[in-house]
């Protein structure tokens, strides 16, 4: 009985946390409507001397003062003999808020299996209608003029003036540089790394999730082809990297003993050597920088005045046709089935098993995109990748991709975080923004 009371108390605590954003956001909801099964519950006992609160409540049409309404048909508890833990066997009356046409906010519980039996996760998600011509998704970054920097998702959302946003792909928290694919309006802000998973889409609502690589080659005067390791990336490896104006006005060296080659109008115009990190070099207009690391190439291959050409393509080719791309990993769902292969995407097994806050993007068979965050379960802190894959599958994803997690996990709607307290959210480099057109 003591254990039952403890779990009941923990369930109520989670419900309190889920309820908090609704009360905070009341003055900012606009035309949002609650289509959940227990909406439109208005308390006449609330103090409202000038009538403004009642006007707000009538406009938003969803104010709810009760934390939990349940009867025998809605809540079902069953006892598992193996570990004598009581679990919630059915979803608890999910809330569904139509924020604007084409954007729905949901809060609900999802039950998944694990080695110990079952676990229940409170889930926050935004459902985007891919057929809506007025709702557009785009990658967003913390720095509007380059790729160096981090900010809270709330600040990034305000900079880009989006109605909603979720945190995006991985980055280096120390030097605040991207570590994965970011493509915005056909421009590569950062190239993919390690063949990890990515999501791509266009303005017509076509989405594609798969492993992604960018193959770039330098073609020299003599026809020799040299592979480029990365484009506008904070990921360090031996070889040649390329940096364009999308990176920013200047490039700061990331490692010691780099050779910097300036290219303008497809011709080599300058060669320089750097001995220390954070030395700055201007990126030419109408050109780019080549950065040679680890001295595996002789710099005299690139003599002043020589002409260079760039050949670039994505693998798979389908990503070439998509104007927006964001990387993450690993893949969670592929063609409706759970697909977790952390080894292929150069993640560790411990990363797969680690309990942490998680965020993900999924595509459903109903032409919907879902942006999902999960932080805890009723009886444990965090969620591992196997559980996250099950959650995305139960939410209807036929393809799904894990995004950056932990302190980065955050979901913004109407300018505010709806899944966690702001003081607990870490600064991030990039995300996915939901834009509303007129």
C-alpha positions as CSV (number, residue, x, y, z in Angstrom):
1,X,0.0,0.0,0.0
2,X,2.9,2.3,0.8
3,X,4.4,1.8,-2.7
4,X,1.0,2.5,-4.3
5,X,0.8,5.8,-2.4
6,X,4.3,6.7,-3.5
7,X,3.6,6.1,-7.2
8,X,0.3,8.0,-6.9
9,X,2.2,10.9,-5.5
10,X,4.8,10.8,-8.3
11,X,2.0,10.6,-10.9
12,X,0.3,13.7,-9.5
13,X,3.7,15.5,-9.4
14,X,4.2,14.8,-13.1
15,X,0.7,16.0,-13.9
16,X,1.4,19.2,-12.0
17,X,4.5,19.7,-14.2
18,X,2.5,19.0,-17.3
19,X,-0.2,21.5,-16.3
20,X,2.1,24.3,-15.5
21,X,2.7,25.5,-19.1
22,X,-1.1,25.8,-19.7
23,X,-1.5,28.3,-16.9
24,X,1.7,30.2,-17.8
25,X,0.6,30.5,-21.5
26,X,-3.0,31.6,-20.9
27,X,-2.4,35.3,-21.8
28,X,-0.6,34.3,-25.0
29,X,-2.6,31.6,-26.6
30,X,-4.6,33.7,-29.0
31,X,-7.1,31.6,-31.0
32,X,-5.9,28.3,-29.7
33,X,-8.7,25.8,-29.0
34,X,-8.7,22.8,-26.8
35,X,-10.2,19.7,-28.5
36,X,-9.4,17.3,-25.7
37,X,-12.1,15.3,-24.0
38,X,-12.3,17.5,-20.9
39,X,-12.0,21.0,-22.4
40,X,-14.1,24.1,-21.8
41,X,-14.1,23.7,-18.0
42,X,-14.3,27.3,-16.7
43,X,-14.2,28.2,-13.1
44,X,-16.7,30.9,-12.1
45,X,-15.0,31.3,-8.7
46,X,-11.8,32.9,-10.1
47,X,-11.4,36.5,-9.1
48,X,-11.9,38.8,-12.1
49,X,-12.8,42.3,-11.1
50,X,-12.6,43.9,-14.5
51,X,-13.8,40.9,-16.6
52,X,-10.6,40.6,-18.5
53,X,-9.9,37.0,-17.3
54,X,-13.3,35.8,-18.5
55,X,-12.7,37.4,-21.8
56,X,-9.3,35.7,-22.2
57,X,-10.9,32.4,-21.1
58,X,-13.7,32.7,-23.6
59,X,-11.2,33.5,-26.4
60,X,-8.9,30.6,-25.8
61,X,-11.8,28.2,-25.0
62,X,-9.8,25.7,-23.0
63,X,-9.0,26.9,-19.4
64,X,-9.0,23.9,-17.1
65,X,-8.6,24.1,-13.3
66,X,-8.5,20.3,-12.7
67,X,-5.3,18.4,-12.8
68,X,-6.7,15.0,-13.3
69,X,-10.2,13.8,-14.1
70,X,-10.5,10.0,-14.0
71,X,-13.0,7.3,-13.6
72,X,-12.9,3.6,-13.9
73,X,-13.1,3.7,-17.7
74,X,-10.2,6.2,-18.0
75,X,-7.7,4.9,-15.4
76,X,-6.8,1.3,-15.2
77,X,-4.2,0.0,-12.7
78,X,-2.9,-3.5,-12.9
79,X,-0.4,-5.3,-10.7
80,X,2.6,-7.0,-12.2
81,X,3.5,-10.0,-10.0
82,X,7.2,-10.0,-11.0
83,X,8.1,-6.7,-9.3
84,X,4.9,-5.7,-7.6
85,X,4.8,-2.3,-9.3
86,X,1.6,-0.7,-10.2
87,X,1.4,0.8,-13.7
88,X,-0.9,2.9,-15.6
89,X,-2.3,0.7,-18.4
90,X,-4.1,3.3,-20.5
91,X,-3.3,6.8,-21.7
92,X,-4.7,9.6,-19.4
93,X,-7.1,11.8,-21.2
94,X,-4.7,13.6,-23.6
95,X,-5.0,17.3,-24.1
96,X,-5.1,18.5,-27.7
97,X,-4.8,22.2,-28.5
98,X,-5.2,23.6,-32.0
99,X,-2.7,26.4,-31.8
100,X,-3.2,27.7,-35.3
101,X,-4.6,25.8,-38.3
102,X,-2.0,23.2,-39.2
103,X,-0.3,23.2,-35.8
104,X,-1.6,21.1,-32.9
105,X,0.0,20.8,-29.4
106,X,-0.6,17.6,-27.5
107,X,0.2,16.3,-24.0
108,X,-0.3,12.6,-23.3
109,X,1.1,9.5,-21.7
110,X,2.7,6.7,-23.7
111,X,3.2,3.2,-22.3
112,X,6.2,1.2,-23.6
113,X,7.7,-2.2,-22.8
114,X,11.1,-2.7,-21.2
115,X,13.0,-5.6,-19.6
116,X,11.3,-4.9,-16.3
117,X,7.8,-4.8,-17.7
118,X,6.2,-1.5,-18.6
119,X,7.0,2.2,-18.3
120,X,4.9,5.3,-18.7
121,X,6.2,8.5,-20.2
122,X,4.6,12.0,-20.3
123,X,5.0,13.3,-23.8
124,X,4.9,16.8,-25.3
125,X,4.5,17.0,-29.0
126,X,3.6,19.4,-31.9
127,X,1.8,17.9,-34.9
128,X,2.4,19.8,-38.2
129,X,0.2,19.4,-41.2
130,X,2.5,18.9,-44.1
131,X,-0.3,19.7,-46.6
132,X,-0.9,23.2,-45.1
133,X,0.5,25.9,-47.4
134,X,0.6,28.3,-44.5
135,X,2.8,26.2,-42.2
136,X,6.5,26.0,-43.1
137,X,9.4,24.2,-41.3
138,X,12.9,25.5,-41.6
139,X,16.2,25.0,-39.8
140,X,17.0,27.9,-37.4
141,X,20.4,28.8,-35.8
142,X,21.5,30.8,-32.8
143,X,23.6,33.2,-34.9
144,X,21.9,34.9,-37.9
145,X,25.2,35.9,-39.4
146,X,27.3,32.8,-39.0
147,X,27.6,29.4,-37.4
148,X,29.5,30.2,-34.2
149,X,27.3,30.6,-31.1
150,X,24.6,29.2,-28.8
151,X,21.4,30.6,-27.3
152,X,18.4,29.2,-25.5
153,X,15.7,27.9,-27.8
154,X,13.4,30.6,-26.6
155,X,15.8,33.3,-27.7
156,X,16.4,31.6,-31.1
157,X,12.7,31.3,-31.7
158,X,12.3,35.1,-31.0
159,X,15.1,35.9,-33.4
160,X,13.5,34.0,-36.2
161,X,10.0,35.0,-35.2
162,X,8.6,31.5,-35.3
163,X,5.4,30.3,-33.8
164,X,7.0,27.1,-32.5
165,X,10.4,25.3,-32.4
166,X,12.3,22.2,-31.2
167,X,16.0,21.9,-30.5
168,X,18.0,20.4,-33.4
169,X,21.2,18.5,-34.1
170,X,24.5,18.1,-32.2
171,X,27.1,20.8,-31.6
172,X,30.3,21.3,-29.6
173,X,29.3,23.0,-26.4
174,X,32.9,24.4,-25.8
175,X,33.5,26.2,-29.1
176,X,29.8,26.5,-30.0
177,X,30.2,25.0,-33.4
178,X,27.9,22.7,-35.3
179,X,28.6,18.9,-35.6
180,X,26.2,17.8,-38.3
181,X,24.0,18.6,-41.2
182,X,22.3,22.0,-41.5
183,X,21.0,23.0,-44.9
184,X,18.8,26.1,-45.2
185,X,17.2,27.2,-48.5
186,X,19.7,25.0,-50.4
187,X,22.7,26.5,-48.7
188,X,25.0,24.3,-46.6
189,X,25.5,25.9,-43.2
190,X,27.1,22.7,-41.9
191,X,27.8,19.4,-43.6
192,X,26.8,16.0,-42.3
193,X,29.3,13.9,-40.3
194,X,29.9,10.2,-39.9
195,X,27.0,9.1,-42.2
196,X,24.6,9.9,-39.4
197,X,20.8,10.2,-39.8
198,X,19.2,13.4,-41.1
199,X,15.8,14.7,-42.1
200,X,15.3,16.7,-45.3
201,X,12.2,18.4,-46.7
202,X,11.1,21.1,-49.1
203,X,8.4,23.8,-49.2
204,X,5.9,21.4,-50.7
205,X,5.8,19.3,-47.6
206,X,7.9,16.4,-48.9
207,X,10.0,14.8,-46.1
208,X,12.8,12.2,-46.2
209,X,14.7,10.6,-43.3
210,X,17.8,8.5,-43.9
211,X,21.5,8.3,-43.3
212,X,23.3,11.2,-45.1
213,X,26.7,11.9,-46.5
214,X,28.0,14.9,-48.5
215,X,30.6,14.0,-51.2
216,X,32.6,17.0,-52.3
217,X,35.7,16.9,-54.5
218,X,38.3,19.5,-55.6
219,X,39.2,19.2,-59.2
220,X,42.7,20.6,-59.9
221,X,44.2,22.0,-63.1
222,X,45.7,18.6,-64.0
223,X,42.3,16.9,-63.5
224,X,43.3,15.4,-60.2
225,X,40.4,14.9,-57.8
226,X,40.9,15.5,-54.0
227,X,38.2,14.6,-51.5
228,X,36.9,17.4,-49.2
229,X,36.3,16.0,-45.7
230,X,33.8,18.6,-44.5
231,X,32.0,21.8,-45.4
232,X,31.4,24.6,-42.7
233,X,31.8,22.1,-39.9
234,X,33.2,22.1,-36.4
235,X,34.1,18.4,-36.7
236,X,37.9,18.0,-36.9
237,X,39.6,15.4,-39.0
238,X,42.7,15.1,-41.1
239,X,42.4,16.3,-44.6
240,X,40.8,19.3,-46.3
241,X,37.8,21.2,-45.1
242,X,36.0,24.0,-46.9
243,X,34.5,27.2,-45.4
244,X,32.1,29.6,-47.2
245,X,30.4,32.8,-46.3
246,X,27.6,30.7,-44.7
247,X,30.1,30.0,-41.9
248,X,30.5,33.8,-41.3
249,X,32.7,36.7,-42.2
250,X,35.8,35.0,-40.8
251,X,37.1,31.6,-40.0
252,X,38.9,31.0,-36.7
253,X,41.4,28.1,-36.7
254,X,40.1,25.1,-34.7
255,X,43.4,23.1,-34.5
256,X,47.1,23.8,-34.5
257,X,49.3,24.0,-37.6
258,X,46.6,24.6,-40.2
259,X,47.3,25.7,-43.7
260,X,44.7,28.3,-45.0
261,X,44.2,28.7,-48.7
262,X,42.0,31.5,-50.0
263,X,40.0,30.9,-53.2
264,X,38.2,33.7,-55.0
265,X,36.4,33.3,-58.3
266,X,37.7,29.7,-58.4
267,X,41.3,30.7,-58.3
268,X,43.9,30.4,-55.5
269,X,44.7,34.0,-54.3
270,X,46.6,33.4,-51.0
271,X,48.2,30.8,-48.8
272,X,48.9,31.2,-45.1
273,X,50.1,29.0,-42.2
274,X,48.5,29.1,-38.8
275,X,50.3,27.8,-35.7
276,X,47.7,28.4,-33.0
277,X,44.0,28.0,-32.6
278,X,41.6,30.9,-32.9
279,X,43.6,32.8,-35.5
280,X,41.2,34.6,-37.7
281,X,41.1,34.6,-41.5
282,X,38.6,36.5,-43.7
283,X,36.5,34.3,-46.1
284,X,36.6,35.9,-49.5
285,X,33.6,37.3,-51.2
286,X,32.7,35.1,-54.3
287,X,34.9,32.4,-52.8
288,X,35.8,30.2,-49.9
289,X,38.7,29.0,-47.7
290,X,40.4,25.6,-47.9
291,X,41.8,24.5,-44.5
292,X,44.4,21.7,-44.6
293,X,44.8,19.8,-41.3
294,X,47.5,17.3,-40.2
295,X,49.7,18.1,-43.2
296,X,48.5,15.0,-45.2
297,X,48.5,17.2,-48.4
298,X,51.4,19.1,-49.8
299,X,50.3,22.8,-50.0
300,X,52.2,23.2,-53.2
301,X,49.4,21.4,-54.9
302,X,47.6,24.7,-54.7
303,X,49.8,27.4,-56.2
304,X,48.8,31.0,-56.6
305,X,46.7,31.6,-59.7
306,X,45.7,27.9,-60.1
307,X,42.1,27.2,-61.0
308,X,39.9,24.9,-58.9
309,X,36.5,23.4,-59.4
310,X,34.1,21.9,-56.9
311,X,32.0,18.8,-57.4
312,X,29.3,18.2,-54.8
313,X,26.5,15.7,-54.3
314,X,24.6,14.0,-51.5
315,X,24.3,10.3,-50.7
316,X,21.5,9.2,-51.0
317,X,20.7,11.4,-54.1
318,X,17.2,12.1,-52.9
319,X,18.6,14.7,-50.4
320,X,19.9,16.7,-53.4
321,X,16.3,17.6,-54.2
322,X,15.5,18.9,-50.6
323,X,16.1,22.5,-49.8
324,X,16.2,22.1,-46.0
325,X,18.2,19.4,-44.1
326,X,18.9,18.9,-40.4
327,X,21.1,16.2,-39.0
328,X,20.8,14.2,-35.8
329,X,21.0,10.5,-35.1
330,X,20.5,7.7,-34.7
331,X,17.5,6.8,-36.9
332,X,14.7,5.5,-34.7
333,X,12.1,4.3,-37.1
334,X,12.5,3.2,-40.7
335,X,9.4,2.3,-42.8
336,X,7.4,1.7,-39.7
337,X,9.8,-0.5,-37.9
338,X,12.2,0.3,-35.1
339,X,15.7,0.8,-36.6
340,X,18.4,1.4,-34.1
341,X,22.0,0.8,-35.3
342,X,24.2,3.1,-33.2
343,X,27.3,1.4,-34.5
344,X,26.7,2.4,-38.1
345,X,26.3,6.1,-37.0
346,X,29.4,6.0,-34.8
347,X,27.5,6.3,-31.5
348,X,28.5,4.2,-28.5
349,X,26.4,1.4,-27.0
350,X,26.4,3.4,-23.7
351,X,24.7,6.3,-25.6
352,X,22.0,3.9,-26.7
353,X,21.3,2.7,-23.1
354,X,21.8,6.1,-21.4
355,X,18.7,7.5,-19.7
356,X,18.3,11.2,-20.6
357,X,15.8,13.7,-21.9
358,X,15.2,13.1,-25.6
359,X,13.8,14.9,-28.6
360,X,12.9,13.6,-32.0
361,X,11.2,14.3,-35.3
362,X,8.8,11.8,-36.9
363,X,6.8,11.6,-40.2
364,X,3.5,9.8,-40.0
365,X,1.5,8.1,-42.8
366,X,-1.1,10.8,-42.5
367,X,1.1,13.5,-44.0
368,X,2.0,14.9,-40.6
369,X,5.3,15.8,-39.0
370,X,5.6,15.4,-35.2
371,X,8.1,17.2,-33.0
372,X,8.4,15.3,-29.7
373,X,10.2,15.8,-26.4
374,X,10.3,13.3,-23.5
375,X,12.1,13.9,-20.2
376,X,11.1,11.3,-17.6
377,X,8.8,8.4,-16.9
378,X,6.6,7.8,-13.9
379,X,9.2,5.6,-12.2
380,X,12.5,6.7,-13.6
381,X,14.6,9.7,-14.7
382,X,15.2,10.0,-18.5
383,X,14.4,7.8,-21.5
384,X,16.8,5.6,-23.5
385,X,16.9,5.3,-27.2
386,X,15.0,2.0,-27.3
387,X,12.2,3.5,-25.3
388,X,12.2,6.7,-27.5
389,X,11.9,4.6,-30.6
390,X,8.9,2.8,-29.1
391,X,7.3,6.2,-28.2
392,X,7.7,7.5,-31.7
393,X,6.3,4.3,-33.2
394,X,3.2,4.5,-30.9
395,X,2.7,8.1,-31.9
396,X,2.3,6.9,-35.5
397,X,5.8,7.6,-37.0
398,X,6.7,5.6,-40.1
399,X,10.1,7.3,-40.1
400,X,11.7,9.0,-37.1
401,X,15.1,10.6,-36.2
402,X,16.6,11.2,-32.8
403,X,17.7,14.8,-32.2
404,X,20.1,16.2,-29.6
405,X,19.1,15.3,-26.1
406,X,19.9,16.0,-22.5
407,X,19.8,19.6,-21.4
408,X,19.3,20.6,-25.1
409,X,15.9,19.0,-25.2
410,X,13.4,21.7,-25.5
411,X,10.1,22.6,-27.2
412,X,8.8,26.2,-27.6
413,X,5.3,27.3,-28.5
414,X,4.1,30.9,-28.5
415,X,7.6,32.2,-27.4
416,X,7.8,30.0,-24.3
417,X,9.1,26.6,-23.3
418,X,6.2,24.1,-22.9
419,X,8.0,21.0,-21.7
420,X,10.4,22.2,-19.0
421,X,11.4,25.1,-16.8
422,X,13.6,27.7,-18.6
423,X,16.3,27.5,-16.0
424,X,16.8,23.8,-16.6
425,X,17.3,24.2,-20.4
426,X,20.8,24.4,-21.9
427,X,21.9,26.8,-24.7
428,X,21.8,25.2,-28.1
429,X,23.2,25.9,-31.6
430,X,20.3,25.0,-33.9
431,X,16.8,23.8,-34.1
432,X,13.7,23.4,-36.3
433,X,11.4,26.4,-36.5
434,X,7.7,26.4,-37.4
435,X,6.8,29.5,-39.5
436,X,3.3,30.7,-40.3
437,X,2.8,32.6,-43.6
438,X,0.0,35.0,-44.3
